[in-house]
Amino acid sequence: MFILEISGLVLGSLSCCIGVDLLTQKILLDREEKRGVILEDIPSVCSLKSSNKKLYFDGVKDQFKFCIELFLIVLENNSNFDLNNFYSNFHKDCIVEKYKDSRVVLGSYYPFLNQIVLYNNQFMTIIFHELFHMATRDKRMGRLCVGFKYLKSSSDKSKQYIGDALNEGYTELLARRYFSDFGHVSSKNYEVLYMLASLIEFLVGKDFMENCYSKADLYSLIIHLTKFGTAEEIITIFKKMDRLLIEMKILVKEKRLLYRKRYKTYTEIMVLIAKLYARAMATCNNDSLGYYKKFGEVITKDIKYYEISGEDKKRIFDVMSEEYFKMKNDAVITDHKALNFVRNQTEKL
């Protein structure tokens, strides 16, 4: 879904999100966090169905046919991306126009309808983002999966389960990576989710994460990330990202309160990711400085409403340093260059 920001607040149609009001969604998320999500709740991918790789464009407008064919040409040359789900999900009414004078919601993919709805005729700016959603929709174990987002059954009014924020951030990352030269316009509203998704990708590798995303395989992503933390820690990060996305959408009168909540959630996520990066640095056999530089690139980035204060940066880097030393405590520290780099950067803050 693509939304625009007006007067510092993110506005969005509820139905474009998940079909329930955001207050209810927040209550459900609170309840879900208290109950806890375990790895076994997330269905794994056994094997993808083989689809007939022929599209019938009868009834599809030429402008949409052009976008779809361009989307396939780009991704069929990418060995990481499995397009079986796209061919299974394609139908002649997969893109519909409901144009109105909307500068708020430009378009959205509705997974239960398997349909992209365009609300603004500037569709080239967002259509590739929405096509990625359609290309990663899969039904599994009674649940609907869209990329890294797992939904409950359509009869469950909450629908939202886990991975919404990671999915939006990574979808935006891929849309920028592959279609910025073809009309896609970066959404500033997703900038923070884009950066968080890029941190996750750096830990597991571009090829692996793209492949997991295309197969709607959040399970394998979590398993891979357990090299750097427990499944519970990884799931907590993704759930907190979902909370951040909800806080980005909720409209309240007290803007300062809303911004403080967003900021608090964002810094909590960065603390947890800092621990993963510290463990990656401590256990990698290659240049561990790469992890530190990538993390530093994100934490120092000036993102509207999410610029981390100097005090909190120091606190987060202290957590990273402490975790790094903890991992190295019982081993001979051979990477003195990386160790000194972490120590020096921490002392500068």
Long-range contacts (C-beta under 8 A, 24 or more apart in sequence): 1-105, 1-107, 1-108, 1-109, 1-130, 1-168, 2-105, 2-106, 2-107, 2-108, 2-125, 2-126, 2-129, 2-130, 2-187, 3-104, 3-105, 3-106, 3-187, 3-189, 3-249, 4-103, 4-104, 4-105, 4-106, 4-189, 5-188, 5-189, 6-103, 6-104, 8-255, 8-305, 9-251, 9-255, 9-258, 10-189, 10-248, 10-249, 11-104, 11-105, 11-251, 12-104, 12-105, 12-249, 13-104, 13-105, 13-108, 16-105, 16-108, 16-110, 17-249, 18-151, 18-159, 18-160, 18-164, 19-112, 19-157, 19-159, 20-157, 20-158, 20-159, 20-160, 22-246, 22-249, 22-250, 23-250, 24-158, 25-158, 25-160, 25-246, 26-243, 26-246, 26-250, 28-158, 28-160, 29-160, 29-239, 29-242, 29-243, 29-246, 32-161, 32-239, 33-239, 33-243, 36-232, 37-162, 37-235, 37-239, 38-231, 38-232, 38-235, 39-219, 39-222, 39-223, 39-231, 39-235, 41-162, 42-150, 42-162, 42-218, 42-219, 42-222, 43-140, 43-141, 43-143, 43-145, 43-150, 43-219, 44-217, 44-219, 44-220, 45-140, 45-215, 45-216, 45-217, 45-219, 45-220, 48-82, 48-84, 48-85, 48-138, 48-215, 49-84, 49-88, 50-84, 51-84, 51-85, 51-87, 51-88, 52-87, 53-83, 53-87, 54-87, 55-87, 55-90, 56-92, 57-92, 58-92, 59-92, 59-93, 60-92, 60-95, 61-95, 63-123, 64-95, 64-127, 67-123, 67-124, 67-127, 67-128, 67-131, 68-131, 70-182, 71-128, 71-131, 71-135, 71-179, 74-178, 74-179, 74-182, 75-135, 75-178, 78-178, 78-210, 80-206, 80-207, 80-210, 80-211, 80-214, 81-210, 81-211, 81-214, 82-211, 82-214, 82-215, 83-135, 83-214, 85-135, 85-136, 85-137, 85-138, 85-214, 85-215, 85-216, 86-131, 86-134, 86-135, 89-114, 89-134, 89-135, 89-137, 90-134, 94-134, 95-127, 97-121, 109-133, 109-134, 109-146, 111-137, 111-144, 111-146, 111-151, 112-144, 112-154, 112-159, 124-182, 124-183, 124-184, 125-183, 125-184, 125-185, 126-184, 126-185, 126-187, 128-175, 128-178, 128-179, 128-182, 128-183, 128-184, 129-171, 129-172, 129-175, 129-184, 129-187, 132-171, 132-174, 132-175, 133-171, 135-214, 136-213, 136-214, 136-215, 136-216, 137-216, 138-215, 138-216, 140-216, 145-216, 145-218, 146-216, 147-171, 147-213, 147-216, 148-212, 148-213, 148-216, 148-218, 148-221, 148-238, 150-218, 160-242, 162-218, 162-235, 162-238, 162-239, 162-242, 163-218, 163-238, 163-242, 164-242, 164-245, 165-193, 165-196, 165-238, 165-241, 165-242, 165-244, 165-245, 166-193, 166-196, 166-197, 166-200, 166-218, 166-238, 166-241, 168-193, 168-245, 169-193, 169-194, 169-195, 169-196, 169-197, 169-198, 169-241, 170-197, 170-200, 170-201, 170-209, 170-213, 172-197, 173-197, 173-198, 173-201, 174-210, 174-213, 188-304, 189-248, 191-303, 191-304, 192-244, 192-248, 192-266, 192-303, 192-306, 193-241, 193-244, 193-245, 195-298, 195-301, 195-303, 196-241, 196-269, 196-273, 196-298, 198-294, 198-298, 199-273, 199-277, 199-294, 199-295, 199-298, 200-225, 200-273, 202-291, 202-294, 203-228, 203-276, 203-277, 203-280, 203-291, 225-276, 227-280, 227-283, 228-276, 228-277, 228-279, 228-280, 228-283, 229-275, 229-276, 229-279, 233-272, 233-275, 233-276, 236-272, 237-269, 237-272, 237-273, 237-276, 240-265, 240-268, 240-269, 240-272, 241-269, 244-269, 259-305, 262-305, 262-306, 263-305, 263-306, 266-306, 266-308, 267-308, 267-312, 267-316, 270-298, 270-299, 270-308, 270-316, 271-315, 271-316, 271-319, 274-316, 274-317, 274-319, 274-320, 274-323, 275-319, 275-320, 275-323, 277-320, 278-319, 278-320, 278-321, 278-322, 278-323, 278-324, 278-327, 279-323, 279-324, 279-327, 281-324, 281-335, 281-338, 281-342, 282-323, 282-324, 282-327, 282-328, 283-327, 287-338, 288-335, 288-338, 289-337, 289-338, 289-341, 292-320, 292-338, 292-341, 292-342, 292-345, 295-320, 296-345, 310-349, 313-349, 314-346, 314-349, 317-342, 317-345, 317-346, 317-349, 318-346, 320-346, 321-346
